[in-house]
Amino acid sequence: MRQPTEDGAAHAGYGPPMNVLVGTDASPHRHDAVALGSALVTALGGDLHVAHVLPGSANARIYGADLLGTLRQAGQEILDSAAAGAPDGVAVHTHLLDDDSPARALHALAVTERADVLVLGSSHRGRLGRALLGGTAERVVQGSPCAVAVAPHGYAAPGELRHVGIAYDAGPESRAALRWASDVTIALGGSLHVLTVAEPLNTGLYPSAEVIMREDMRTSLLTARQRELDKAVGEAPPRAKARGDLLEGVPSKVLAAAAEDLDLLVLGSREYGPLGAVLLGGVSHGLLRDAPCPVVVLPRSVSAGDGAASSEASPPAAA
């Protein structure tokens, strides 16, 4: 990645270049994914890899070479159409893959190409401006060996990626995500928004004490969350220009609302499952459905450059 200027304004200024892999299908949303992948490469440096997986090509062999040839031609047209959306100056590499499992093929290519981020488009059922995963995309996300970014339906890259948010809960995956988000924010020359949520308490098991418990516990919870938030903001590098926001409500809903002002929202994986793989929890599921900006989900316990990824792929920059 290019080094920053003295005023910190250079976008691609922190850590190694980013290899971005975009998975495409036949839907128009492949263009959303390419737009996000191109924006990341333009801002952070690196190469853009655009891939398409031929569906059911193994069964096509049963019916003869003609059908397989037709499938490959159609797949190449989809791939070429997607790659053509990358702006001038972005190094684009195309990959036409042959595998009955798109998730398996994209995971393998991510390892081979040492991808830092795998970018997907939203489901065709998603609302305009919202991210939504379909069945195939969810299988690609779950277990990915590198960070996964999902572009909202109808995404058009902003002039600059500047405002990065991190959903922070003080867990180990969240702390790793904070380091990753800080590094990316510095590379972008932007500002980091650390978002912590105080979730409503359910004291329904104790109805006679509900009013008193709810107020006392709410006060304690807000105090504890604010303490965690202040600590996180203090640990972020000064160049990330971090500030904190304490939110109250259902996490996926209030984070989605806060994301209206963000160019990128970063999440850690849930806190159990294999190391070096992306694992979706309830909050990340909700945000991939409702977030109005691109969402990045990091592999479990992998922060930038810590070498923990089983795939040997690593997110950008050093933690």
Buried (B, 14 or more C-beta within 10 A) or exposed (E): BEEBEEEEEBBBBBBBBBBBBBBBBBBEBBBBBBBBBBBBBBBBBBBBBBBBBBBEBEEBEEEEEEBBEEBBEEBBEBBEBBBEBBBEEBEBEBBBBBBEBBBBBBBBBBBEBBBBBBBBBBBEEBBEBBBBBBEBBBBBBBBBBBBBBBBBBBBEBEEBBBBBBBBBBBEEBBBBBBBBBBBBBBBBBBBBBBBBBBBEBEBEEEEEEBEEBBEEEBEEBEEEBBEBBBEBBEEBBEBBBBEBBBBBEBBBBBBBBBBEEBBBBBBBBBBEBEEBBBBBBEBBBBBBBBBBBBBBBBBBBBBBBBEBBEBEBBBBBEB
